[in-house]
Amino acid sequence: MDPVRLTMAQLRELRDDVAPRAARRSKASVNRRLDRWRDRAFFIAQCALAAATAWALARYVVGHAQPFFAPVAAMVCLGFSFGQRLRRVTEVMVGVAVGVGVGDLFVKLFGTGVVQIAFVVALAMSVAVLLGAGNLMTTQAGVQAALVTTLLPDPGAGFSRWLDAVIGGVVALAAATIAPAAAIRRPRQQASGVLNELAEILIETSDGLQAGDEEAVTDALRRARDSESLLDDLRSAADEGVAVVRLSPFRRRHRGRVQEVADLVVPLDRAIRNIRVLVRRVAVSVWREERMPDEYPMLLDRLADGTRLIAESLFEPAADVAAHRVLGELGRRTAVMPTPPGLSAVVVLGQIRSTIVDLLELTGSTYDEARELVPLRHDGLDEK
């Protein structure tokens, strides 16, 4: 066979194989970028409208000829998150005041120049730090000191800049009271997604254990490790939801429901950690072909049922009662099972019991109440 023809055929085959994969990757990348833009579209529109409003107020109402810092302050204060907007407004205004004050005084005494700029920026930022400022206030102090030193020879312009910052901050606060309903719904949706993912991980672990399937338990372990990122997303969504209902009078009536979801983060974090250890030990037992009690897959399935019912209860409160019952029955069952043979079996049972306690807390039980629903074992294998 002609080696040249063979090489060309291989190249054509490679092209035919690579082109569709490249197209799929490109499409996936575009979709991710579009999803990211959609997630931030509200913030972009809010910043744009607030910037235009702040500039118009400073220019046409207050009468400043070039109020460029008003829209800048509005955008910085709003940012791309709902959290800590009031603090950002305060830090911007105080930072501007410190920077303008230090810059004006320094220019009057020493004039402008390379050395003066370096010194005044360091001095303004140092003053801000000594006042207990955060990163934003410290940065604003340095920026304003540099601007006053280089762009504002008119001594009276310093106060105008601070007033522009106030206008931008006030506009940002007014704009911050307007928040989309999605910011209220997202924490509950994220929590439901985390719980459903945990339920699926437990099901996959159960199936892998029953079948002795190394690939299944390895995949379950990978998903259990990746679930930490889902919790991070939930934590961010919950923080933003709480910030929205605190700041916006139009959303304050939702405060109780948003706080309910925020309170789930800590016990859910513990549940994720316990499930991760549980899955890892099941995977080890499958890899080593260790013997596990025949009842363990059923325990994992029931644990998954309880987890899925908690996810449903976020939207259907009646499911909360069912979840509490399923987990309570499971806790009592694990208390009377025979002592399992082998280290892996002991660890898995202990992790199941610990996870039951964590999940019961998600149904509204206190830690002490949840522990009582998982009776102590007489052999000393108790969650601590």
C-alpha angles and dihedrals in degrees: 000000000000107000091210092055090046091052093049091049090051091049091051091049091049091049092050090050099043099044097064091045091050090049091051092049091048092050091048090050092051091048091051091051092048091049090051091050092048090051090054100035092099092052091048093051092044093051092046094051093043091050092051092046093049092050092048093050094048093044104040104022103035094028102230111160097215110015094170094147094060094072091039091054092047092054095044092050094049097043123164097298138057094226124103096359093144090052091049091053091051093046093049094050095044092043091052091048092051094045095046093045095049092042095049093048093047094048091051092051104036109011123222134306144116095288092042092053093051092047097045093049091050091046095049093047091047091052090050092050091049088052088058095254125171125232095275095050092046092050092048091051091054094044094050093046089053092047094048091048095049108025108026113064089155107091091211094057093076093071091046089056092051090048089051088054090051091050091049091048094049091049089049091052091050091048091047091064087068110077131161120250087238089074088061096044098042099074092055092046091048092049091050090050092051093049094047090050090052090050091052091048090053091048092050090048091050092050092047092049093049094048097036087236110167093189092054096049091044090053091046089052091050091051092047090055092046091052089081089074090054089055090051089054090049092049091052092046092049092049091050092046092052090047091052096051092046095050104033117069088198092062101036093103088068093057096105095051093046092048090051090061093043089055090058094065098081099048090040089054090054091047091052092051093049092047090050091055090044093052093045091054092048089050091051091051092051093046090051093041091236120171116253127189112269090234095063098086089054091051091052091048092052090047088053090049091054091047093051091048090054089053090052091048090065087072101019109042091194089070088065091073092051091049091050091051095047093048093044091053090047091050092053091047093054090052095063101038116116116265105274120236119240134025097269093052091049092049093048093050091048091050092048090054092047091049091051089057091050093049093047088057087057089059091059101269119134118239092258092048091049092051091052090055089058101058121213118264118234092225092063096250094136133147109248 
